[in-house]
């Protein structure tokens, strides 16, 4: 029986959904990815700089991780894992952080989940009641959506290239007294920038001071979620720092989020971990357990084995960083060469993650008969030239700034080289911006 004729249209069906479901906004990045797939299906060339992912042909996972996971499956590790993660992996994370970051945590502070994504959402659900204030910079990844889903009062702090796309202590200071949660990500998705040691130390010290005042007044603490899922990927002079190493007194309030997704190019294997105060970890484990956000057991076994091999990790990291650095540098140099030649573009030198921040200042110009007024106008024109990029609006930043995320994890050096002649041809056809009215 064909049931399709009896189904409601999507528009009519929405009327029966919850207010939460009716109000949720889907991923802008996934929508753009769908457009790119349609173009590629027509056989047209696209340098796809949109996805925060890795092409396995360009960036395969470590052989040791693949073999360890396969062996775990063959050994029968196909049943449910413990809600907090298997003990060997939690112990391996403790050793990994002590060895690599100089941070010593008890095993009971570690929770394993299906990547960093459920851990970030879990932090919202564990610490935030409806109406509580959450502070986060924009652009940043998914905080606007998670604030909505948790009923939080989101306070987006608008940042810019002038501060390396991180909030300054002065910007945050006025909000801390009313906040329940502060969230920072470094290296930052979408900008690929890294917070400075001085800024992070100052912000962390402010969190400690705020909590001393709250403790004296008998108020709930302010927690600091530090998403460092890209921390192994820094370039040039950029150095990754952690709040707890800089200000040890912050440990009772800091929640680290991390995963194998970017460090080991294993986005689809869905293994992440949070390191945090034990009371928070216990409740987060309960919440994530109820929604089944566990990492698959065989993958946990494979990751545990990998994290106990420091020489393997070091060699793999050097290889990945080298290949990413070459791609990001090629994107950056291509943009800077165009800027030098008078094109209205700019970029920030690569610092970390897999992203380059690039600006296309085309507003007020006309390209291919289109008057350019918005970032989406720019995005569509670039896509017509076979270059896929993501506007910062997809990361919560309002306004038409001309800034875009360019992701280097799923393209080859040949893809990048072939993209710039198409970009130059497109931008060369742009008219000069209309003069301002007198």
FENTAZI-V191914 format. One record per residue. N is the residue number from 1. SS is DSSP state (~ for helix, > for strand, _ for the rest). PSI is psi in whole degrees, 0 to 359 (* if undefined). D_LAST is the distance of its C-alpha to the last C-alpha in Angstrom with 2 decimals. Layout:
# FENTAZI-V191914
n = {N/N}
ss = {SS/SS}
psi = {PSI/PSI}
d_last = {D_LAST/D_LAST}
This chain:
# FENTAZI-V191914
n = {1/2/3/4/5/6/7/8/9/10/11/12/13/14/15/16/17/18/19/20/21/22/23/24/25/26/27/28/29/30/31/32/33/34/35/36/37/38/39/40/41/42/43/44/45/46/47/48/49/50/51/52/53/54/55/56/57/58/59/60/61/62/63/64/65/66/67/68/69/70/71/72/73/74/75/76/77/78/79/80/81/82/83/84/85/86/87/88/89/90/91/92/93/94/95/96/97/98/99/100/101/102/103/104/105/106/107/108/109/110/111/112/113/114/115/116/117/118/119/120/121/122/123/124/125/126/127/128/129/130/131/132/133/134/135/136/137/138/139/140/141/142/143/144/145/146/147/148/149/150/151/152/153/154/155/156/157/158/159/160/161/162/163/164/165/166/167/168/169/170/171/172/173/174/175/176/177/178/179/180/181/182/183/184/185/186/187/188/189/190/191/192/193/194/195/196/197/198/199/200/201/202/203/204/205/206/207/208/209/210/211/212/213/214/215/216/217/218/219/220/221/222/223/224/225/226/227/228/229/230/231/232/233/234/235/236/237/238/239/240/241/242/243/244/245/246/247/248/249/250/251/252/253/254/255/256/257/258/259/260/261/262/263/264/265/266/267/268/269/270/271/272/273/274/275/276/277/278/279/280/281/282/283/284/285/286/287/288/289/290/291/292/293/294/295/296/297/298/299/300/301/302/303/304/305/306/307/308/309/310/311/312/313/314/315/316/317/318/319/320/321/322/323/324/325/326/327/328/329/330/331/332/333/334/335/336/337/338/339/340/341/342/343/344/345/346/347/348/349/350/351/352/353/354/355/356/357/358/359/360/361/362/363/364/365/366/367/368/369/370/371/372/373/374/375/376/377/378/379/380/381/382/383/384/385/386/387/388/389/390/391/392/393/394/395/396/397/398/399/400/401/402/403/404/405/406/407/408/409/410/411/412/413/414/415/416/417/418/419/420/421/422/423/424/425/426/427/428/429/430/431/432/433/434/435/436/437/438}
ss = {_/_/_/~/~/~/_/_/_/~/~/~/~/~/~/~/_/_/~/~/~/~/~/_/_/_/_/~/~/~/~/~/~/~/~/~/~/~/~/~/~/_/_/_/_/_/>/>/_/_/_/_/_/_/_/_/_/_/_/_/_/_/~/~/~/~/~/~/~/~/~/~/~/~/_/_/_/_/_/_/_/_/_/_/_/_/~/~/~/~/~/~/~/~/~/~/~/~/~/~/~/_/_/_/_/_/~/~/~/>/>/>/>/_/_/~/~/~/~/~/~/~/~/~/~/~/~/_/_/_/_/_/>/>/>/>/>/>/_/_/_/_/~/~/~/~/~/~/~/~/_/_/>/>/>/>/>/>/_/_/~/~/~/_/_/_/_/_/~/~/~/~/~/~/~/~/_/_/>/>/>/>/>/>/>/_/_/_/_/_/_/_/_/_/_/_/~/~/~/~/~/~/~/~/~/~/~/~/~/~/~/~/~/~/~/~/~/_/_/_/_/_/>/>/>/>/>/_/_/_/_/_/_/>/_/_/_/_/_/_/_/_/~/~/~/~/_/~/~/~/~/~/~/>/>/>/>/>/>/~/~/~/~/_/_/_/~/~/~/_/_/>/>/>/>/_/_/~/~/~/~/~/~/~/~/~/~/~/~/~/_/_/_/_/_/_/~/~/~/~/~/~/~/~/~/~/~/_/_/~/~/~/~/~/~/~/~/~/~/~/~/~/~/~/~/~/~/~/~/~/~/~/~/~/~/~/~/~/~/~/_/_/_/_/>/>/>/_/_/_/_/>/_/_/>/>/>/>/>/>/_/_/_/_/_/>/>/_/_/>/>/_/_/_/~/~/~/~/~/~/~/~/~/~/_/_/>/>/_/>/>/~/~/~/~/_/_/_/_/_/_/_/>/>/>/>/>/_/_/_/_/_/~/~/~/~/~/~/~/~/~/~/~/~/~/~/~/~/_/_/_/_/_/_/_/_/_/_}
psi = {131/112/350/317/342/355/147/154/155/323/316/323/331/333/336/4/165/161/323/311/321/333/348/144/129/172/123/324/318/324/316/320/323/320/320/319/322/318/317/326/337/4/15/146/135/126/101/97/25/328/133/58/178/140/117/337/328/324/76/153/164/137/324/325/318/312/318/323/319/316/324/321/315/333/357/18/63/10/181/139/167/152/327/358/158/145/317/325/319/320/322/322/317/312/321/314/324/318/318/326/355/25/126/112/152/154/327/355/357/133/139/141/177/65/176/336/307/336/321/314/322/326/318/311/332/328/346/126/155/131/344/151/132/128/133/149/156/132/145/168/117/359/323/322/318/329/317/312/332/358/17/159/97/134/91/128/115/124/167/177/334/331/24/25/30/150/146/158/322/322/323/331/319/345/341/327/339/0/153/334/134/132/125/149/124/134/149/130/113/0/340/18/162/132/144/156/317/316/317/318/318/315/317/319/324/322/317/314/319/320/331/319/319/320/319/330/359/30/159/147/163/123/150/107/120/102/110/39/340/15/336/353/84/155/155/228/356/137/134/134/158/149/324/323/326/322/87/331/349/351/321/351/356/136/114/138/137/169/169/352/315/321/326/18/35/54/325/354/344/60/119/170/150/142/124/174/144/322/322/317/317/315/325/321/318/314/312/328/324/333/6/35/41/149/142/142/317/319/323/317/316/320/320/316/319/315/342/11/78/323/321/316/315/315/317/316/316/319/312/315/321/315/320/317/320/320/313/321/322/318/315/312/322/319/317/324/319/320/316/327/6/5/148/65/164/167/161/132/137/136/320/176/209/23/151/133/122/144/133/102/75/5/137/354/172/128/131/37/4/125/123/115/336/164/325/328/315/314/315/322/317/320/325/335/8/29/115/125/167/125/153/344/333/352/31/358/119/161/156/93/341/2/139/154/129/120/131/4/345/21/157/168/325/321/316/315/322/340/326/323/322/319/314/318/320/309/332/336/357/137/162/151/144/139/148/142/143/*}
d_last = {68.64/64.96/63.23/59.70/59.93/60.86/57.99/55.05/51.61/49.50/47.30/50.36/51.98/49.16/50.28/53.43/51.82/51.31/48.10/47.79/48.10/45.69/43.01/43.43/40.73/42.07/41.30/38.03/39.67/42.62/40.41/38.63/42.08/43.22/40.47/41.49/45.13/44.34/42.66/45.55/48.02/46.62/47.52/44.02/43.47/41.62/41.25/41.54/39.90/39.75/43.20/44.32/47.72/49.97/51.36/55.12/55.61/53.26/54.17/57.63/58.99/61.76/65.04/66.79/64.67/65.37/69.09/69.38/67.81/69.99/73.09/72.21/71.97/75.28/76.81/75.98/72.97/71.65/72.18/70.00/69.02/69.20/66.18/65.25/65.88/68.98/70.43/70.55/66.80/66.02/68.34/66.68/63.22/64.68/66.08/62.88/60.74/63.34/63.63/59.95/58.10/60.83/60.75/64.09/64.06/66.98/67.40/66.99/63.32/62.54/61.72/61.31/59.12/57.76/54.94/52.38/50.54/53.25/53.65/50.03/50.41/53.83/52.39/50.20/53.20/55.59/53.57/51.08/51.93/49.56/46.94/47.44/44.40/43.72/41.21/39.82/36.81/34.40/34.40/38.19/40.80/41.91/41.72/39.46/42.07/45.08/43.67/43.39/46.86/48.50/46.85/45.37/42.42/40.22/37.92/35.65/34.41/31.17/31.62/29.61/30.27/29.99/33.35/34.81/34.19/36.82/36.54/37.10/39.95/37.56/35.82/39.24/40.95/39.48/40.70/44.18/46.06/45.47/45.68/48.67/47.43/45.16/44.59/43.55/43.99/44.36/43.95/41.12/40.64/37.95/36.59/39.76/39.24/42.06/42.06/43.13/46.53/45.13/42.73/45.44/48.04/45.85/44.96/48.63/49.84/47.54/49.17/52.59/51.79/50.41/53.60/55.80/54.25/54.73/58.31/59.13/57.67/59.35/56.12/55.49/54.22/50.84/51.32/49.37/49.24/48.75/48.24/49.33/50.09/48.43/50.03/52.18/49.20/47.48/46.44/46.06/46.11/45.38/48.32/49.02/50.20/51.57/51.24/55.01/55.79/53.31/54.31/57.75/57.74/55.06/57.57/58.46/54.85/53.64/53.85/53.54/52.64/53.65/54.95/56.28/53.42/51.28/53.85/56.25/53.95/55.92/53.31/55.61/58.66/57.26/58.79/56.96/58.05/57.01/58.47/58.38/60.47/63.63/63.20/59.78/61.25/64.10/61.94/59.40/62.36/63.51/60.17/59.65/63.28/62.86/60.18/62.03/59.32/61.98/61.71/64.39/67.60/68.28/64.84/65.48/68.75/67.08/64.31/66.93/68.80/65.69/64.55/67.98/67.49/65.31/65.91/64.91/61.73/60.81/61.35/59.41/56.48/56.29/56.31/53.57/51.33/51.77/50.84/47.83/46.66/46.82/44.70/42.07/41.98/41.59/38.62/37.07/37.75/36.42/33.09/33.01/33.90/31.00/28.65/30.23/29.60/25.85/25.78/23.50/26.56/28.43/31.73/34.00/37.35/40.19/42.00/43.99/44.76/44.09/40.29/37.36/33.90/31.37/27.60/25.78/22.02/21.14/18.54/15.76/18.19/20.62/24.35/27.14/24.95/23.97/20.45/21.00/20.00/23.14/25.93/28.23/26.21/26.65/30.30/31.11/29.67/31.67/34.71/34.39/34.77/37.83/36.55/37.00/35.16/34.70/31.45/31.74/31.30/34.94/35.84/34.34/30.89/28.17/24.57/23.13/23.82/24.84/28.26/31.44/35.18/37.15/40.90/43.42/46.67/47.09/46.07/47.93/46.88/47.04/44.66/42.09/42.61/42.19/38.94/36.78/37.03/35.87/32.94/31.97/32.25/30.02/27.25/27.52/26.55/23.23/20.10/17.36/14.82/11.87/8.69/6.41/3.82/0.00}
